[in-house]
Amino acid sequence: MPEAAKAPAPPVPQTPPAGAQAVHRALNLLHCFHDNGPDLSASDLARRMGLSVSTAHRLARTLVSTGFLEQDAHTARYRLGPTVAELGQLTFHQRGLHLAGPELDALARRTGATADLAIRSGPHAVILVGGSVRPDDGLGLRRPLHSTALGKVLLAWPGAGDPEPASLGPLTAFTDRTITELHSLEQELAGVRAAGHALNDGESAAGVRTLAVPVLDCTGHARFALAVRSTPDRLTADRLPGALVQAKTCAAALAVLLLPPDQRAA
């Protein structure tokens, strides 16, 4: 029996599919809790998202029903729920990040500096493992990309589809050394790529010096950024070359631990 003719492919939709806006809003609502502040009311969520209180409340109640949020029975305020914690632990182990801790601890001992590992999340570098992760709750830091060595590494070796530096919008000054002009940032990133590492010398906070290197995959994408951070009087100009060698050695070890064999750089 002859094969039936295949139906023509459906046209690409020009508008989001039904329900996409609600999903997008629900995910953005979860981002309202990034600052790890106090529990949020429906009014707080509405104000942060630019929605009506009734819409924010409806989204929050849906997320409560699926465990992504939980609601205090006495205050009616919301906090992140157990499903978020479960998925966070799952992805942490799936990425192999539990294996990175000993390597970072060893790097910190060898350099006398704080060692951290970060990924990109929108306009931020998010530290997932290392000395900057709080031992009481496991939370790391979210730092702007343009003012940190970790962020510069993640910008200098972007992945396919990562937004360009221009998407960062106005570049906030945290000290008088922070790069606030897009052209200057692009020049800095070109220098980072040429040197193979990034330096933050008092750009995010006074009295902080950070050296960062990429953990590259086979496409040249910095899947992670690795940093050693201390003060200028401890991470001196004379010590930077040695710290760079140690950081690159650690990055090579992390590439083996965190990336599948077919995704590692040659």
C-alpha positions as CSV (number, residue, x, y, z in Angstrom):
1,M,0.0,0.0,0.0
2,P,1.6,3.3,-1.0
3,E,2.7,5.6,1.8
4,A,0.2,8.4,2.4
5,A,1.4,11.8,1.4
6,K,2.8,13.8,4.3
7,A,0.8,16.8,5.4
8,P,2.5,20.1,4.9
9,A,4.3,21.5,7.9
10,P,2.1,23.9,9.9
11,P,3.0,27.6,9.6
12,V,5.1,29.1,12.3
13,P,2.8,30.9,14.8
14,Q,3.0,34.6,14.8
15,T,1.7,35.0,18.3
16,P,2.5,33.1,21.5
17,P,0.6,29.8,22.0
18,A,-2.4,29.8,24.4
19,G,-1.2,30.0,28.0
20,A,2.4,31.1,27.2
21,Q,1.8,34.5,28.8
22,A,0.6,33.0,32.0
23,V,3.6,30.6,32.1
24,H,6.0,33.5,31.4
25,R,4.4,35.6,34.2
26,A,4.5,32.6,36.6
27,L,8.2,32.1,36.0
28,N,8.9,35.8,36.4
29,L,7.0,35.7,39.7
30,L,9.5,33.2,41.0
31,H,12.3,35.6,40.1
32,C,10.8,38.1,42.6
33,F,12.3,36.0,45.3
34,H,15.9,36.2,44.0
35,D,17.0,38.8,46.7
36,N,16.3,36.3,49.5
37,G,14.4,38.9,51.4
38,P,11.4,38.5,53.6
39,D,8.2,36.7,52.5
40,L,6.2,38.7,49.9
41,S,2.5,39.5,49.9
42,A,0.4,39.5,46.8
43,S,0.7,43.3,46.8
44,D,4.5,43.0,46.9
45,L,4.4,40.6,43.9
46,A,2.0,42.8,42.0
47,R,4.2,45.9,42.5
48,R,7.4,44.1,41.4
49,M,5.8,42.6,38.3
50,G,3.6,45.5,37.3
51,L,0.4,43.4,37.6
52,S,-2.9,43.8,39.4
53,V,-3.1,42.3,42.8
54,S,-5.8,39.9,41.7
55,T,-3.6,38.6,38.9
56,A,-0.5,38.3,41.1
57,H,-2.6,36.5,43.7
58,R,-4.0,34.1,41.1
59,L,-0.5,33.2,39.8
60,A,0.8,32.8,43.3
61,R,-2.0,30.4,44.3
62,T,-1.3,28.3,41.2
63,L,2.3,28.1,42.1
64,V,1.4,27.1,45.7
65,S,-0.8,24.3,44.3
66,T,2.3,22.9,42.5
67,G,4.7,23.4,45.4
68,F,6.8,26.1,43.7
69,L,5.6,28.6,46.4
70,E,4.2,28.1,49.8
71,Q,2.0,30.5,51.8
72,D,2.2,31.3,55.5
73,A,-1.1,30.4,57.1
74,H,-1.0,33.4,59.5
75,T,0.4,36.2,57.3
76,A,-0.8,35.0,53.9
77,R,2.6,36.0,52.5
78,Y,4.5,33.8,50.1
79,R,7.9,32.2,50.0
80,L,9.6,29.7,47.7
81,G,8.3,26.2,48.1
82,P,9.7,22.7,48.4
83,T,9.6,22.0,44.6
84,V,12.1,24.8,44.0
85,A,14.4,23.3,46.6
86,E,14.0,19.8,45.2
87,L,14.7,20.9,41.6
88,G,17.6,23.1,42.8
89,Q,19.3,20.1,44.5
90,L,18.6,17.9,41.4
91,T,20.2,20.3,38.9
92,F,23.1,20.9,41.3
93,H,23.9,17.2,41.3
94,Q,23.1,16.7,37.6
95,R,25.6,19.4,36.7
96,G,28.1,17.6,38.9
97,L,28.6,20.8,41.0
98,H,28.9,18.7,44.2
99,L,32.2,17.5,42.7
100,A,33.6,21.0,42.4
101,G,33.7,21.9,46.1
102,P,36.9,19.9,46.9
103,E,38.7,21.4,43.9
104,L,37.7,24.9,44.9
105,D,38.8,24.3,48.5
106,A,42.2,23.2,47.4
107,L,42.5,26.2,45.1
108,A,41.7,28.5,48.0
109,R,44.3,26.8,50.2
110,R,47.0,27.1,47.5
111,T,46.3,30.8,46.8
112,G,45.1,32.1,50.2
113,A,42.1,33.6,48.4
114,T,38.4,32.8,48.2
115,A,37.6,30.5,45.3
116,D,34.2,30.6,43.5
117,L,32.5,29.0,40.5
118,A,29.7,30.9,38.7
119,I,27.3,30.6,35.8
120,R,25.5,33.3,33.8
121,S,21.9,34.1,34.7
122,G,20.6,37.0,32.6
123,P,22.6,40.1,33.5
124,H,24.2,38.4,36.6
125,A,27.0,36.0,37.4
126,V,25.5,33.6,40.0
127,I,28.0,31.9,42.3
128,L,26.9,28.3,42.8
129,V,29.9,26.7,44.6
130,G,32.8,28.1,46.6
131,G,33.8,30.3,49.6
132,S,31.2,32.9,48.8
133,V,28.3,30.5,49.2
134,R,26.7,31.0,52.6
135,P,27.0,27.8,54.8
136,D,23.7,28.4,56.6
137,D,21.5,28.4,53.5
138,G,23.7,27.4,50.6
139,L,23.0,30.7,48.8
140,G,25.7,32.3,46.7
141,L,26.0,35.8,45.3
142,R,24.3,37.3,42.2
143,R,26.7,39.9,40.9
144,P,26.4,42.2,37.8
145,L,28.3,40.9,34.8
146,H,30.0,44.2,33.9
147,S,31.6,45.0,37.2
148,T,33.1,41.6,38.2
149,A,35.9,39.3,36.9
150,L,33.5,36.4,36.9
151,G,31.0,38.4,34.8
152,K,33.6,39.6,32.3
153,V,34.7,36.0,31.7
154,L,31.1,35.0,31.1
155,L,30.6,37.9,28.7
156,A,33.9,37.4,26.9
157,W,33.1,33.7,26.0
158,P,29.3,33.7,25.4
159,G,27.3,30.7,24.5
160,A,25.0,30.5,21.4
161,G,22.0,32.7,22.0
162,D,23.5,34.6,24.9
163,P,22.5,38.3,24.8
164,E,25.1,40.8,23.7
165,P,26.7,43.2,26.3
166,A,24.4,46.0,24.8
167,S,21.4,44.1,26.4
168,L,22.7,44.8,29.9
169,G,21.2,48.3,29.7
170,P,22.7,51.2,31.8
171,L,25.9,50.0,33.4
172,T,25.7,50.9,37.1
173,A,28.8,52.4,38.8
174,F,29.6,50.7,42.1
175,T,32.9,52.4,42.6
176,D,34.8,55.1,40.6
177,R,36.6,52.2,38.8
178,T,33.5,50.5,37.5
179,I,33.2,50.5,33.7
180,T,30.0,52.3,32.8
181,E,30.4,52.9,29.0
182,L,29.4,50.1,26.6
183,H,32.3,50.9,24.3
184,S,34.8,50.6,27.2
185,L,33.2,47.3,28.3
186,E,33.6,45.9,24.8
187,Q,37.2,46.9,24.7
188,E,37.7,45.3,28.1
189,L,36.2,42.1,26.9
190,A,38.5,42.0,23.9
191,G,41.4,42.3,26.2
192,V,40.0,39.5,28.4
193,R,39.8,37.2,25.5
194,A,43.3,38.0,24.3
195,A,44.7,37.5,27.8
196,G,42.7,34.4,28.6
197,H,41.5,35.8,32.0
198,A,39.7,38.7,33.6
199,L,40.7,41.0,36.5
200,N,38.4,43.1,38.7
201,D,40.5,45.6,40.7
202,G,38.1,47.5,42.9
203,E,35.3,47.8,40.2
204,S,32.6,46.1,42.3
205,A,33.8,47.1,45.7
206,A,36.7,49.1,47.1
207,G,39.5,46.9,48.4
208,V,38.6,43.8,46.4
209,R,40.8,42.2,43.7
210,T,39.5,39.2,41.8
211,L,41.1,37.1,39.0
212,A,38.8,34.9,36.9
213,V,39.3,32.3,34.2
214,P,36.8,30.4,32.0
215,V,35.9,26.7,32.1
216,L,35.4,26.3,28.3
217,D,33.6,23.7,26.3
218,C,34.4,22.5,22.8
219,T,32.5,25.4,21.2
220,G,34.5,28.0,23.1
221,H,31.7,28.9,25.4
222,A,32.5,29.6,29.1
223,R,30.1,27.2,30.7
224,F,31.4,28.4,34.1
225,A,33.7,31.1,35.4
226,L,36.2,30.4,38.1
227,A,37.5,33.2,40.3
228,V,40.0,33.7,43.2
229,R,39.2,36.8,45.3
230,S,41.1,38.6,47.9
231,T,42.4,42.1,48.8
232,P,45.1,43.9,46.8
233,D,47.6,43.6,49.7
234,R,47.2,39.8,49.6
235,L,46.6,39.2,45.9
236,T,49.5,41.4,44.9
237,A,50.8,42.1,41.4
238,D,53.7,39.7,42.2
239,R,51.3,36.9,43.2
240,L,48.9,37.3,40.3
241,P,50.9,35.2,37.8
242,G,51.1,32.3,40.3
243,A,47.4,32.6,41.1
244,L,46.6,32.6,37.4
245,V,48.5,29.3,36.9
246,Q,46.7,27.7,39.9
247,A,43.3,29.0,38.6
248,K,43.8,27.6,35.1
249,T,44.9,24.2,36.5
250,C,41.8,24.1,38.6
251,A,39.6,25.2,35.6
252,A,41.1,22.3,33.6
253,A,40.2,19.9,36.4
254,L,36.7,21.2,36.6
255,A,36.2,20.9,32.9
256,V,36.8,17.1,33.3
257,L,34.5,16.9,36.3
258,L,31.6,19.1,35.0
259,L,31.5,18.6,31.3
260,P,30.7,15.4,29.3
261,P,33.7,14.0,27.3
262,D,32.2,15.1,24.0
263,Q,31.7,18.7,25.2
264,R,35.2,19.3,26.6
265,A,37.6,21.6,24.8
266,A,40.4,19.8,23.0
